[in-house]
């Protein structure tokens, strides 16, 4: 029972479509974000390890350079969508079938919202560390 719920949730998080007016998530399409509600699309996510305190391990050389490089590439290939209401959506869709194409198309369509070389605040890094990818983070 729990395994089925978990698997469904995981699949649902990695199923996205892009229409002319909306970013639609979930297998049933019940997650809908109008493109007009997007304030910024930040290219790349913070390159800090997701577990607090693990940056010390990350920087000491205890992790192989290949692991560090893989993690950095995954973060650089992701997007953070910021909505006008302050909500955040960290998108990591490159491994999804056509996920890279979808993310590239989103960036191309909303070029006026794209921010490169964004400097994340400590608070944003803290929030994103504990965030599930491809799940909305509502502003509190």
N, C-alpha and C positions, 0 to 999 in steps of 0.2 A: 504494500500500500504506500508506504513512505517512499520507496524507491521509484514507484511510478509517478508520484507527485514531483519528486526531485528531478527526474528525467524530463517530465513535461515542462517544468519551470525552466530548466536549462535550455531545452530546444526552443521554447517560446522566446527566451531572451536573445536568441541568435537568428531569429526569423524576422527580417525587415524588408520593407518595400518603400520605394520613393515614387510618388506621383507628381503631377505638375503643381499640386498645392499642399501636399502633406507628406510627412514622414510617418510611415505606418509600421507598428511593431506587433509581434505576436502572430501565431499561426492563424488565429481567427480575425486578425486585424482590429482587435478591440483597443489597441494603444494607438492613439492618433495625435500627432503634433502638427498643427498648421505651420507651414514654412514661414508665414508672415509673423509668427510668434517668436522666431529665432532672433536673438539680439547679436550673438557672436558665435563664430565657429573657430575654436582655437585648435591649431594644428599641433598635435603632440600633447602628451600628458606628462606630468612630472616624472623625472627620471630618478625617483627615490624608491627604494624597496618598499613593498606594501606592509611589511611587519615593522612596527616601531622598534628601533634599536638595531635593526638589521643593516642599516647603512654603515655601521661600524664594521660589520663583517664584510659588507660589500666593498668597502674602501681598503681593507687591510690586506687583501690579496688571498684571503681564504677561499674565495670563489674563483673559479677558473675564468680567464679572460673571455672564453667562448660564452659562458653563462651571462656574464656582464653585458657582452655585446648583443646577445639574443634579447635580453630584457630591455636594453636601451632601444633596440630596433623596434620591438613591439610597442613600446611607449611612443616612440617618434611616429609610428604609423597609425596612431590612434587619433581620435578627435574628441574634443570636449565641446558640446553644444550648450550654450548658455541661452536661456529663454528670457523674455522680457519680464517675467514675473520672478526672476532670480533662480529658478530651478536649473539644475545641471543634468546633463546626460552624457556620461563618458561612453563613447562608442569605440568598441574594439571588434571590428567586423572583418578584418583582413583574412581570417581563417574560414569565414563563412563562404559558401558558394556565391560568387559575384559580390561578396562583401566589399572588396577593394573598389570595384566599379561603382557600387552604390555610394561609398564614401567620397570617391573622386567626383562623382556627379553632383553630390550635395555641395561640395566645395565649389565646383564650377558654376552651379546655379546661383549660389549666394556669395559670389566673390566680394561683394561690398561688405559682408559680415565677417570675412576671414581675417584672423589675426595670427601672424607667425611670430616666433620668438617672444611669446608671452611670458612674463615673469609671474609665476604663481606665488601667491602669498603663503605664509606658513599655515594659515587657517585653511586655505584651499587645498594645500597638500595634505593636511590632516583629514579633511573631509574625503578627499579622493582616495586616500590610503585604505579607508574602510568601506569604500563604495563597491557595489557589485557592478561589473561592466554591463553596459547596455540596459541599465535600470535607471529610472529617473530619481534624482535626489531633489526632493521638495525643499524650498527655502522655509526655514522655521521662523 
